[in-house]
Amino acid sequence: LKVPVAMVKMDMQEFFDPEAVGRGREPSRAAFFAFEDKDLAKRRVSPKQSSRFLDLNGVWKFAWSPHAGESPAGFEQPSFDDGSWGDMPVPGNWELNGHGFPIYTNVIYNFHSDPPNIRYRGADADYNPTGSYRCVFEPPAAWLEAGFEVYLHLGAVCCSCKVWLNGEELGFSTDSKLPAEFKLSNIRPGRNVLALQVLCWGAAAYLEDQDMWWFAGIQRDVYVYARPKQHIRDIEVRASADGKLEVDADILLNGAKLSCTGLQCQLFDKAETLVSEFSVPLTTRTEQIATGRAAVLVPKVETWSAEVPNLYKLVVSLASAPRPTDREVLCIRVGFRTVEIRQGGGTFNGEE
């Protein structure tokens, strides 16, 4: 039984501003998960096996409106009563769970071309569904005791969303097929309430339209994870067919003095044999960021190709972290290959 939910119009100006692609999000970074020890990282287990991971996938409380910006008044507040709401699986699409309908388009938009405005081509020109979500979770007490930084990961939300934690707005995000991450500075022991307002079509829909089915909702994994105060914010690895291996990394300092001596890197082949070990020295650049860069030559590498996709494991850890809770380790799969254009022709690993 679905009980009608009273809706109010909320401010949606950012969603229809072509220059506003996000606010409050963490900067984009390479895809990796940092584990608490080398064994978990090197075995490349699921992040669910880490004590620093909290899965939020499941059934969330949900309210749907056919029009943009309509949500229950105060739904983002922890004290709000969502007892009359329905449920929605996360990840999940509204249209496949009893709300709205899937739309297929090919050569035209499903709304009139009047950027950045959205006017649906159907009978109700104002049709632009909005979904309101609520999820209650409790972070592990050890996270807060250790002083970890805690982040929310939204794997993909279509098309745009605003995010609140415990009634405090964290920001908003577009880019419906890219992850969005938010720092949970106001997380607290015990009960925490996460709320999302998701809009079906915003200004970004003009760029994301293609030959496809249109679905809306939280479409990929949602989880919360913990990192030490100083941690690997981003990393880039380049490996060429001649065996050259380069590592660039950014370390987030959070305003404190750099507490570790550098990054320790170990490269393992497919037989789990250690073939190279080296350090990446770190230099403080600003109050927030330290950077590191190193390059080594790995002898007799087995190159990567589509036919023989040889992959190595690069295990990267913060060296000399002062406490066990300050340590973190990540593992990146590396393929040595080189793609070049020579005299108008393409070469792969030195061969045409």
Secondary structure in CASP SS format (residue, H / E / C, confidence):
PFRMAT SS
TARGET T0000
AUTHOR 0000-0000-0000
METHOD secondary structure of the structure
MODEL  1
L C 1.00
K C 1.00
V C 1.00
P C 1.00
V C 1.00
A C 1.00
M C 1.00
V E 1.00
K E 1.00
M C 1.00
D C 1.00
M C 1.00
Q H 1.00
E H 1.00
F H 1.00
F H 1.00
D C 1.00
P C 1.00
E C 1.00
A C 1.00
V C 1.00
G E 1.00
R E 1.00
G C 1.00
R C 1.00
E C 1.00
P C 1.00
S C 1.00
R C 1.00
A C 1.00
A C 1.00
F C 1.00
F C 1.00
A C 1.00
F E 1.00
E C 1.00
D C 1.00
K H 1.00
D H 1.00
L H 1.00
A H 1.00
K H 1.00
R C 1.00
R C 1.00
V C 1.00
S C 1.00
P H 1.00
K H 1.00
Q H 1.00
S C 1.00
S C 1.00
R C 1.00
F E 1.00
L E 1.00
D E 1.00
L C 1.00
N C 1.00
G E 1.00
V E 1.00
W E 1.00
K E 1.00
F E 1.00
A E 1.00
W E 1.00
S E 1.00
P E 1.00
H E 1.00
A C 1.00
G C 1.00
E E 1.00
S E 1.00
P C 1.00
A C 1.00
G C 1.00
F C 1.00
E C 1.00
Q C 1.00
P C 1.00
S C 1.00
F C 1.00
D C 1.00
D C 1.00
G C 1.00
S C 1.00
W C 1.00
G E 1.00
D E 1.00
M E 1.00
P E 1.00
V E 1.00
P C 1.00
G C 1.00
N C 1.00
W H 1.00
E H 1.00
L H 1.00
N C 1.00
G C 1.00
H C 1.00
G C 1.00
F C 1.00
P C 1.00
I E 1.00
Y E 1.00
T E 1.00
N C 1.00
V C 1.00
I C 1.00
Y C 1.00
N C 1.00
F E 1.00
H C 1.00
S C 1.00
D E 1.00
P C 1.00
P C 1.00
N E 1.00
I C 1.00
R C 1.00
Y E 1.00
R C 1.00
G C 1.00
A C 1.00
D C 1.00
A C 1.00
D C 1.00
Y E 1.00
N E 1.00
P E 1.00
T E 1.00
G E 1.00
S E 1.00
Y E 1.00
R E 1.00
C E 1.00
V E 1.00
F E 1.00
E C 1.00
P C 1.00
P C 1.00
A H 1.00
A H 1.00
W H 1.00
L H 1.00
E H 1.00
A C 1.00
G C 1.00
F C 1.00
E E 1.00
V E 1.00
Y E 1.00
L E 1.00
H E 1.00
L E 1.00
G C 1.00
A C 1.00
V E 1.00
C E 1.00
C C 1.00
S E 1.00
C E 1.00
K E 1.00
V E 1.00
W E 1.00
L E 1.00
N C 1.00
G C 1.00
E E 1.00
E E 1.00
L E 1.00
G E 1.00
F E 1.00
S E 1.00
T C 1.00
D C 1.00
S C 1.00
K C 1.00
L C 1.00
P C 1.00
A E 1.00
E E 1.00
F E 1.00
K E 1.00
L C 1.00
S C 1.00
N C 1.00
I C 1.00
R C 1.00
P C 1.00
G C 1.00
R C 1.00
N E 1.00
V E 1.00
L E 1.00
A E 1.00
L E 1.00
Q E 1.00
V E 1.00
L E 1.00
C C 1.00
W C 1.00
G C 1.00
A C 1.00
A C 1.00
A H 1.00
Y H 1.00
L H 1.00
E H 1.00
D C 1.00
Q C 1.00
D C 1.00
M E 1.00
W E 1.00
W E 1.00
F C 1.00
A C 1.00
G E 1.00
I E 1.00
Q C 1.00
R C 1.00
D C 1.00
V E 1.00
Y E 1.00
V E 1.00
Y E 1.00
A E 1.00
R E 1.00
P C 1.00
K C 1.00
Q C 1.00
H E 1.00
I E 1.00
R E 1.00
D E 1.00
I E 1.00
E E 1.00
V E 1.00
R E 1.00
A E 1.00
S C 1.00
A C 1.00
D C 1.00
G C 1.00
K E 1.00
L E 1.00
E E 1.00
V E 1.00
D E 1.00
A E 1.00
D E 1.00
I E 1.00
L E 1.00
L C 1.00
N C 1.00
G C 1.00
A C 1.00
K C 1.00
L C 1.00
S C 1.00
C C 1.00
T C 1.00
G E 1.00
L E 1.00
Q E 1.00
C E 1.00
Q E 1.00
L E 1.00
F E 1.00
D C 1.00
K C 1.00
A C 1.00
E C 1.00
T C 1.00
L E 1.00
V E 1.00
S E 1.00
E E 1.00
F E 1.00
S E 1.00
V E 1.00
P E 1.00
L E 1.00
T E 1.00
T E 1.00
R C 1.00
T C 1.00
E C 1.00
Q C 1.00
I E 1.00
A E 1.00
T E 1.00
G E 1.00
R E 1.00
A E 1.00
A E 1.00
V E 1.00
L E 1.00
V C 1.00
P C 1.00
K C 1.00
V C 1.00
E C 1.00
T C 1.00
W E 1.00
S C 1.00
A C 1.00
E C 1.00
V C 1.00
P E 1.00
N C 1.00
L C 1.00
Y E 1.00
K E 1.00
L E 1.00
V E 1.00
V E 1.00
S E 1.00
L E 1.00
A E 1.00
S C 1.00
A C 1.00
P C 1.00
R C 1.00
P H 1.00
T H 1.00
D H 1.00
R C 1.00
E C 1.00
V E 1.00
L E 1.00
C E 1.00
I E 1.00
R E 1.00
V E 1.00
G C 1.00
F C 1.00
R C 1.00
T C 1.00
V E 1.00
E E 1.00
I E 1.00
R E 1.00
Q C 1.00
G C 1.00
G E 1.00
G E 1.00
T E 1.00
F E 1.00
N C 1.00
G C 1.00
E E 1.00
E C 1.00
END
